[in-house]
Amino acid sequence: MDSPSTIVLDKKVIELLKQAKENPRQTYNDLLTKMAQFFITLRERNQYDEFLHKIQQPKMKEIWDNEYDKAWEKV
């Protein structure tokens, strides 16, 4: 383990961390490491989803913005 450091947390955050523990013996260090890795993975996945959405937008606009569909809006 690297040299430990001290961080200041609100008591509300500490209570949330206690609730988030998977088991009572899990250390805050392990818990925060897992949470940080999960957050990074989630952010990377979200960036990928945004990329897919952006490249799909022109085709979706082509599919949905046509005269045939506009005629159905008035029915």
Residue frames relative to the residue before (quaternion, step in Angstrom):
aa qw qx qy qz dx dy dz
M 1.0000 0.0000 0.0000 0.0000 0.00 0.00 0.00
D 0.4910 -0.6432 0.5004 0.3079 3.55 -1.05 0.80
S 0.6645 -0.4838 0.3586 0.4424 3.53 -1.25 0.17
P 0.4580 -0.7143 0.4594 0.2628 3.57 -0.81 0.99
S 0.1421 -0.7598 0.6262 0.1021 3.53 -1.27 0.48
T 0.4134 -0.6976 0.5312 0.2454 3.52 -1.28 0.27
I 0.0463 -0.7683 0.6375 0.0356 3.54 -1.04 0.82
V 0.3689 -0.7141 0.5509 0.2245 3.55 -1.13 0.65
L 0.0265 -0.7961 0.6038 -0.0312 3.56 -0.81 1.08
D 0.5098 -0.6054 0.5090 0.3384 3.54 -1.16 0.62
K 0.6017 -0.5731 0.4107 0.3752 3.56 -1.15 0.57
K 0.5961 0.5633 -0.3595 0.4451 3.61 1.13 -0.61
V 0.6444 0.5100 -0.3153 0.4747 3.58 1.03 -0.80
I 0.6335 0.5265 -0.3283 0.4622 3.57 0.97 -0.81
E 0.6452 0.5087 -0.3204 0.4715 3.59 0.98 -0.80
L 0.6371 0.5149 -0.3260 0.4719 3.60 1.00 -0.77
L 0.6438 0.5142 -0.3212 0.4668 3.57 1.00 -0.81
K 0.6294 0.5288 -0.3363 0.4595 3.59 1.00 -0.77
Q 0.6700 0.4923 -0.2926 0.4724 3.58 0.98 -0.84
A 0.6821 0.5087 -0.2835 0.4422 3.58 1.08 -0.71
K 0.4862 0.6741 -0.4409 0.3387 3.60 1.18 -0.32
E 0.4270 -0.7035 0.5134 0.2432 3.55 -1.02 0.84
N 0.7677 -0.0254 -0.0065 0.6402 3.54 1.24 -0.48
P 0.6574 -0.5655 0.3257 0.3767 3.60 -1.10 0.60
R 0.6981 0.4752 -0.2803 0.4564 3.59 1.10 -0.58
Q 0.4652 0.6735 -0.4537 0.3524 3.60 1.24 -0.08
T 0.3785 -0.7364 0.5136 0.2249 3.57 -0.83 0.97
Y 0.6044 -0.5462 0.4284 0.3910 3.55 -1.23 0.44
N 0.5986 0.5695 -0.3536 0.4385 3.56 1.09 -0.70
D 0.6704 0.4821 -0.2889 0.4845 3.60 0.92 -0.92
L 0.6563 0.5240 -0.3040 0.4498 3.55 0.96 -0.91
L 0.6956 0.4686 -0.2750 0.4700 3.59 0.86 -0.94
T 0.6037 0.5404 -0.3531 0.4677 3.58 1.10 -0.65
K 0.6716 0.4924 -0.2921 0.4703 3.57 0.90 -0.94
M 0.6554 0.5128 -0.3078 0.4612 3.59 0.97 -0.86
A 0.6570 0.5076 -0.3096 0.4636 3.59 0.96 -0.83
Q 0.6527 0.5028 -0.3153 0.4710 3.60 0.96 -0.84
F 0.6369 0.5223 -0.3188 0.4690 3.58 1.01 -0.82
F 0.6534 0.5175 -0.3062 0.4598 3.60 0.93 -0.90
I 0.6525 0.5083 -0.3143 0.4659 3.61 0.93 -0.88
T 0.6538 0.5050 -0.3091 0.4711 3.59 0.94 -0.88
L 0.6550 0.5159 -0.3052 0.4601 3.57 0.94 -0.89
R 0.6550 0.5077 -0.3068 0.4681 3.59 0.95 -0.85
E 0.6525 0.5013 -0.3154 0.4727 3.60 0.96 -0.82
R 0.6456 0.5093 -0.3171 0.4726 3.59 0.98 -0.81
N 0.6418 0.5220 -0.3184 0.4629 3.57 1.00 -0.82
Q 0.6310 0.5157 -0.3345 0.4734 3.60 1.01 -0.75
Y 0.6374 0.5168 -0.3219 0.4722 3.60 1.02 -0.76
D 0.6558 0.5081 -0.3079 0.4658 3.58 0.97 -0.88
E 0.6391 0.5126 -0.3227 0.4739 3.59 1.01 -0.78
F 0.6239 0.5346 -0.3317 0.4636 3.59 1.02 -0.79
L 0.6654 0.4937 -0.3041 0.4702 3.59 0.88 -0.92
H 0.6370 0.5341 -0.3248 0.4510 3.56 0.96 -0.84
K 0.6788 0.4981 -0.2959 0.4511 3.59 0.89 -0.90
I 0.7013 0.4454 -0.2988 0.4697 3.60 0.91 -0.76
Q 0.6511 0.5059 -0.3182 0.4678 3.59 1.21 -0.38
Q 0.5108 0.6905 -0.4079 0.3097 3.61 1.13 -0.49
P 0.6735 0.4878 -0.3413 0.4381 3.68 0.73 -0.83
K 0.6675 0.4904 -0.3081 0.4679 3.60 0.93 -0.83
M 0.6479 0.5087 -0.3250 0.4646 3.58 0.96 -0.80
K 0.6212 0.5263 -0.3369 0.4729 3.58 1.03 -0.75
E 0.6390 0.5233 -0.3135 0.4685 3.58 1.00 -0.84
I 0.6834 0.4920 -0.2857 0.4574 3.58 0.93 -0.89
W 0.7797 0.3878 -0.1903 0.4533 3.57 0.80 -1.02
D 0.7165 0.4054 -0.2542 0.5076 3.61 1.06 -0.59
N 0.3887 0.6869 -0.5303 0.3097 3.56 0.13 1.29
E 0.6743 -0.5313 0.3452 0.3793 3.56 -1.24 0.44
Y 0.6119 0.5705 -0.3507 0.4208 3.57 1.03 -0.76
D 0.6889 0.4686 -0.2785 0.4778 3.60 0.91 -0.91
K 0.6240 0.5450 -0.3471 0.4394 3.59 1.02 -0.72
A 0.6068 0.5556 -0.3520 0.4464 3.59 1.06 -0.66
W 0.6713 0.5049 -0.2954 0.4552 3.61 1.03 -0.75
E 0.5608 0.6095 -0.3964 0.3960 3.61 1.14 -0.45
K 0.7057 0.4689 -0.2609 0.4627 3.61 1.10 -0.65
V 0.5427 0.6330 -0.4015 0.3789 3.62 1.22 -0.14
